């Protein structure tokens, strides 16, 4: 994987905020970056229709599965 300068910034922001959004064009390495910076955190994609529906229909239960 290419070392990203954004990794340092992402770690700093995550230390000060409970949530951080990573945005950018499709297939630019956003998911790869986040998974590399936070390898021990759960990862879910809302591109999966079942996960998206669960998050939309019952957001409290959806978020409760991630302590």
N, C-alpha and C positions, 0 to 999 in steps of 0.2 A: 504494500500500500504506500502511496505517496504521502510523505509527512505533510500535514496541513498546518499552516500558521494559525488557522482558526481554532485548532485544538486548545491552545493555551487560553485564548479568549473565552472559549466555551467553558472550560474548567473554572475560570475566574468568575464568570457570570453565574454558573450553577452554584458556586459557593455562597453567593449573596442573594439569590432568588430561588423560590420554591419551584418555579417552572421557567424554562427557557425555550423559545421557539427557534428552530433552525429552518430558514426558508431559502429557496433558490429554485433554479430550473430543474426539470426532470433529468435524472441520471447524471447529476453533477457531483455525487458523493456525499450527500447529506446523511443518509442512513448509515453508510460506511463510517463516516466521521463519528457520529453519535455512538454507534456500537463499539468503535475502537476506544473512545474516550471513557465510556461507561460500560465496560464489559460485564460487570456484575449486576447491572440493572436489567429489569425485564424490558423486552422490546416487543411491541405489537404494532402491526400495520392496519390502518383502517381501510386499506384497499381490499381486504378480505370482507366480502359482503356480510357474512355472519357476524364478524366482530363489529363492523360499522353499525349494523342494526342493533346489536346488544348495547353499544355505547349510546346510541340515539334513544332507544326505548327505555333503558334503565341506567342512566349515567352513574347514579350512586353505587349500584351494585358493580357496574363495570370498573369504576375506580377503586372500590373496596378490595378487589382482587390483587391490588398492588400496594403492599404495606408501606 
